[in-house]
Amino acid sequence: MTTTVHDYYQAGWRDQSHPCPACDWKGDSRQMEMELHDEQTEYSCPQCEFPILIVQHPNLEQVKAAADAGNEEAQQQLAILAMAPRG
């Protein structure tokens, strides 16, 4: 079964161990194959390529809310956005 993380700023999803239901491999997101898409990132088993984890990307309102709540990663993302040229 594929797990979907709807709140990108949910604590611990990167470090949580996930078992692969297809081949019994087990590991965290840093050990998985990552495929970036526009609205989400898909993490797959490095052994059999079964999609184990899908992480929804936050929209700007979610980034701002997380930053306002004290999330350091969200604050860094807002700082990067503030430096981007506007056209």
C-alpha positions in Angstrom: 0.0 0.0 0.0 1.3 3.4 -0.9 1.3 6.0 1.9 0.3 9.6 1.0 1.6 12.6 3.0 -0.8 15.4 2.6 1.0 17.8 5.0 4.5 18.4 3.7 5.4 19.9 7.0 4.2 16.9 9.0 7.1 16.0 11.4 9.0 12.8 10.8 7.8 11.6 7.4 11.4 11.7 6.0 12.8 9.5 8.8 9.9 7.1 9.2 10.6 3.6 8.1 8.3 2.3 5.4 8.1 -1.4 4.4 7.7 -2.3 0.7 4.6 -4.5 0.3 5.9 -5.9 -2.9 9.3 -7.2 -1.9 9.7 -6.7 1.9 12.4 -4.1 1.6 12.2 -1.5 4.4 13.7 1.9 4.8 13.1 5.7 5.0 12.6 8.2 2.2 16.3 9.0 1.9 17.0 5.4 0.9 14.2 5.4 -1.7 14.3 6.4 -5.4 12.7 9.8 -5.7 10.7 11.1 -8.7 9.8 14.8 -8.7 6.5 15.9 -10.2 4.7 19.3 -10.3 2.4 18.7 -7.4 4.0 15.8 -5.6 7.1 13.7 -5.1 7.0 9.9 -5.4 9.3 7.7 -3.4 9.8 4.2 -4.7 11.4 1.0 -3.4 15.1 0.9 -4.5 14.8 -2.9 -5.1 11.5 -3.3 -7.1 10.4 0.3 -7.8 7.0 -0.1 -6.1 5.7 3.4 -5.1 5.9 3.4 -1.3 5.4 7.1 -0.4 3.8 10.1 -2.1 4.4 13.5 -0.6 2.1 16.4 -1.8 3.9 19.6 -2.4 2.7 22.6 -0.3 1.0 25.6 -1.9 2.1 29.1 -0.9 -0.6 29.4 1.7 0.6 26.2 3.4 4.2 27.4 3.3 3.2 30.7 4.9 1.1 29.0 7.6 3.9 26.6 8.4 6.4 29.5 8.6 4.0 31.5 10.8 3.8 28.4 13.1 7.6 28.4 13.4 8.6 25.7 10.9 12.2 26.5 10.0 12.1 24.8 6.6 9.0 26.8 5.6 10.7 30.0 6.8 13.8 29.1 4.7 11.5 28.4 1.7 9.8 31.8 2.0 13.2 33.5 2.2 14.2 31.8 -1.0 11.0 32.9 -2.7 11.5 36.5 -1.5 14.9 36.6 -3.3 13.5 35.3 -6.6 13.2 37.9 -9.4 9.7 38.9 -10.2 8.8 39.4 -13.8 
